[in-house]
Amino acid sequence: MSDRMTTPWGEVELTRFPDDPRDRLRAWDASDAYLLRHLAEEKVPLTGTVVVVGDRWGALVTALAEHRPTQITDSFLGQEATRANLARAGVEPGAVRLLTTQDPPPERVDVLLVRVPKSLALLEDQLLRLAPAVHAGTVVVGTGMVKEIHTSTLQLFERILGPTRTSLARQKARLVFCTPDPALERPANPWPYSYALPDGVGAVSGRTVVNHAGVFCAERLDIGTRFFLRHLPGPGAGRVVDLGCGNGVVGTAVALADPAAEVLFVDESYQAVASAEATYKANGVPGHAEFRVGDGLAGVAPGSVDLVLNNPPFHSHQATTDAVAWRMFTGALRSLRPGGELWVIGNRHLGYHVKLRRLFGNSELVASDPKFVVLRAVKRG
């Protein structure tokens, strides 16, 4: 769904990625608009190197394109949306520099604009990575919806960059103002974070898992994945996809149990795919693996996969949605060979068995407990 956002620099038409006319979720919110209004009303000098962190769908850099900003994002989908929104706005290629959270940050930052992420860990990592480039004259402004900005958010800015305060709330959005203190003694960056997996989780029991900041359940094994690891299919699948791989623990378990398997790790998060590759390498896994940042199974040849393993997210930032799961399931159906299988772990209440039956014509319950189900769907014919 395309939507227009009115900014002090004119009106911009924005979409999410992939663009779905049925999707009622906007590509911007009140916190984006509040930040842009503040920059114009306070005549903030947008000179030097302007860096925008966590710009979800490119709304901020599209509006500020004439100032040649640099965007830093963890999201492949967000970066693709940004490309499309910039092109639609007629912005010349190269006017906005597009970086990922895995790229080296700019060496100097004169204006730092931060769309506060859902993950406090990701914010911590990004502020610590950018802090050496921030100087006493750097303008630092954060933005987010009121429900996204907590005392811990402000403490993080203060601990890493300098004194911090907030604005009044407008349309349920709030700004964060930080005055950099170059003399501040910053803490060491704790990311990436590694830990040993517990016993009783199959082939990865006692193995090392590596997590970059922002990856789901980075400091411990979540109970859903723990349940999935206990009920994975046996060896012999051939080409396997760990779809929405997160830290890669599921795909690594498959590779350890079956050295003949070819495992493709896919996620739309740059942090996740870096974590998956680090987890795989930390365990000296034999066999062949590929690591890909992308939009699910887009780009995977039809009928080329034997097994897809999936723990689909049911949130897009703060919004609850089944659109991501639906895309993952349809991508699996297209990519699987006849007789190939999709195995899904999900919260019992999400009703994934209904979607799988509609798509595949079948859905079998492999295992369940009071909270989770493991489902299996087979591609017929």
N, C-alpha and C positions, 0 to 999 in steps of 0.2 A: 504494500500500500504506500503510495507516495503522499507526502504531506508537506505543506508549506510552513516555514518558520520565518516570522518577520524579525529582522535584526536591524541594528543601527546602520549596518552596511548594505541594507536592502533585503529583499525576500529571497530565500533559497528553498528549492524543492528537494526533499530528502526521502530516501527509502532505506530500509534495512536490506540485508543480503542473506539468502537469496530473496529477490523481490517477489512477494506473493500477494496478489490482489485480495485474497481472503484474510490476510493477516491484518488484524485491527490494531496492532501495537505500533506506536509511532517511533520514528527514528530520532526523536529528540524529546526532551522534557523541560519542565520549568527551571531546572537547575542550569541547563545550557543557556536558556534565554536570560536568566538572572545574571550569569557571569558576563555575557556579552553586553547587556545593558550597563553593568557596572564599569566595564572597560571604556565604554563610550562616554557615560555620564561623568566619570572621574578623569576623563582624558588621559588614561594610562598610556604612556609612550610605548608603542609596540615596535620598538626599534631593536637592532642587534639580533641575537638569536632568540626567537620565540619558540618555546617547547610546550607542546600540549600532550599530557599524559592521560591515558585512559579514556580518550574521546571515543565513545561507544560505537557510533555509526558515522563518524566524520562530520557531525553538525558543526563543531567548533572550528575545525580547520577549514571547512568549506566557507563558513562566514568570514574567517580571517585570512583567506587565501592571499589577498593583496599584500599581506605582511610576511609572506613566504615562511610560514611556520614549519616546524618539525613535529610530526605526530609519532608518539611511541605507544604501541598497543600490543596486548597479548593475544588478540583475537584475529584469526585469519578472516572470519566472516566480517568483522568490523573493518578490517583493512580493505576488503573487496567492496564493501558498502561505501567506504570513503572514496575509492577510485571512481566508482559509478557516480557518486554525488558531485565530485569535483568535475568530472567530464560533463555532467548535465548542466553544471553552472558555467561551463565554458572556460574553466581554469586551465591555463597552459600546462602541459605535462612538465613536471619537475619543479613547479612553483611551490608545491608542498612536498617536503621530504618525508617519506614513509619509512619508519623504523619499527622493528619489533622489540619486545622486551629482551630478546636474546642478542640483539645487536649492541655494539659499543655505543654508549650515549654520547651526545655532543660534548666537546671539551670545555665549552663556555656556554652558560645559560644566562640570558639577560631578563627574560620574562618566562616564568614557569607557571603554567595553568594546569591544574590537576582536577580531573573528574574523579572524585573519590570512588574507588572500586568497592565491590562487595567484600573482597578479601583484604583484611587488615595486613596480612602477611605480604601480599603483593604490593600494597602501598609502602610498607616498611622497606622492602627490597628496592623498589624504584626510587624512593627518597634517598636511601643510602648510596645507590649507584649514581644518582645525579648530584648529590651533595658536593663532591669535589669541584663540580663545574659552576656551582652557585657562588656568587660573591656578595659583598655588602650591599651593592646597588641593585641586586636582582629583585624584581617584583614577583612575589609569590602569592597566587590566589587559587584556592581550591573551591570546588563547588559540588553540591550533592543535594539530594532530597533530605529533609529533616530526619527521616527514619534511617538514613544511611550515615549520618555524622554523629558520632558518639564522643564521650569524653576521651576514650582511648584513641580515637582518630586525632583529636587535637593534641593529646599528649605525644603522639608519634611525630607530628610536625615539629612540636616544641623540642623534643629530645634530639631530633636529627638536624633540623635547620635553624630553629631559633624561636623567640617569643611569638605566640600565636593567640589570635582571638577570633570570634565569629561575628557575623552580621546578624541583624534581625531576620526572621523568617519571612519570606514572601512566596505566596502560592505554594506553601509547604516545601520550599527550597531554602537553602542557606549557603552563605559564602564563608570561606576560611581565609583569614589574612595572616600571613607569616612574615616576620621581619628577620631575614637571615643574619646569623651571628657567626662570622668566619672563625672566631676564636673558640667556638663550641667544640668540646671534645666528644666526637661522635662514637657511638658503639660500633663494634665489629659487625659485619653483615653475617647473620647466622644461616643464610641461604646459599646453596642448597643444603637441605637437612637430610641426614641418613639415619636409619635405624634398622635393627634386626627384626625380622618377622617372627611371630610366635610359632610354637609347634602346633600341629594339628590342622595345617592348611595345605596339605598335599605337597607337591613337588617343591614349593618355595618355602617350606617350613624352615625357620632359622636363617633364611637368606637375607641379603641386604636389599633394602629399597631406598631409592634416592628421590627426593622431592624438591623441585624448585618452588619458589614462593608462588602462592595462588592456586596450586594444584589441590583438588578436592581431598580433604582429610589428610593433609600433608604430614601431620605429626603422629598419626597412629593409623592402623588398619581399620577401615570402617566396617561395621557389622555386615553390611550388604555384600561387600567384596569378600569378606571372610566366609560367608555362607556360600557364595558362588565358587570360591576356590575349592570347597569341599565337594562340589558336585559337578565339576567340569567333565566333559566327555573324555573317553580314553584316547590313546594315541592312534595314529593311522589316518588322520584327516587330510594330510597333504598341505594345501595352501590355506592358511588360517588368517583371519583378520581380527585383531583386537580393536574394535570400533569404539571410538571415544575412550582411548586407552588410558587417559590419566597418567599415573606414574608407571604404567606398563606391567604391573605385577601379574595380571591375568595372562597376557601374552608370554611373559617370561616363564610362568608356570607351565604353559603348553610346551614351550621350547625345551625346558628342562626335562619334562616327562617324555618328549618325543623329539630327539635330535634330528629326525628326518623331516620334521615339519618346517615349512617356510612361513614365517610369521610377518604379517604387515601390521605395524602399529600406526593408527590414524587418530588424530585429534585436531580440533580447530584451534587449540591453545598451543602457542609456541612453547610456553613453560611446560605443558604436559608432555609434548613430544621430546623435549630435551630431557625431562625426567625419565621417560620410558627408555630412551637410549642409554642414559646413565645407569639405570637399574639393570638393564640387559647386560651392559658391559661389566658392571660391578660383580656380576655373578659368573663371569667367564663361560657364558652359555655357548655350547657348540651349535653348529647349524647356521642357517641363513635367515637374516631379518632385514626388514626395510622399515624406515621411519619417515612418516609423511605428515606434514601439516596441511590440512585441507578441509573441504566441505564434505565430511563423511566419505562415502564411497564414490563420489564424483571422480571421474578419471580412472576408475578401476574397470577393466574390460568386462562386459557382460559375460556371464557364464564361466568366469575364470577362478572362482573361489569355492572351496569345499566346505568351509566352516566359518561362520561369523559369530563372535562372542561380544555381547553388548550389555552395558549397564547404562541405559540412556538417561540423560539429565531431564528433569521436568521443570527447570527454571531457565529463563533467559534474563540474566541480571536479576531484577526483583520480581519479574512477572512469572506467574505459574502458567505453563503452556505445554501442550502435548505435540506441538508442531515439530520440535527437534526429534522426538521419538518416532513420529510418523515418517519423517524424511529418512531416518536411519533404517527403519524397517523396509521402506520401499526401495532404498538403495541396496539393502541386503538381498531382496528378492531379485533385483536386476542382476546383481553381481554373482549370485550363487549358480553353480551348475545344477542341472536336474539331479535330484537326490541329495543336493547339498543342504546343510542345516544352519538355522539361526537359533542360537541359545541366548536367552534374555534373562537377566535378573532384574527384579523390580519390586517396589512396595506392593503388597497385596491389593491395596485399595485403588491402584491406578488402572486396573482392568486391562492390562496389555493383551490378555488372551483373546479379548473381543477383536482388537485390531489385527492380531496375527491371524485369526480365523478369517477375517474379512479379506486380508491380503493373500495369505497362503492357502486358505481353505482347510487349514488344520492347525491345531495347537495342543501340545501334550504337556501335562504337568510333570516335571522331572522330580522336583523336591519342593517342600514348603515348610515354613515355620509360622508362628503367629504373625510375623511382620512381612516376610519376603516369600516370593515364589520364583522358582527357576522354570522357565518355559522353553519348549523346543518346537520349532516349526520346520517342516521339510518342504523344499521346493519340488513340486510335482511336475513331471514331464518336460 
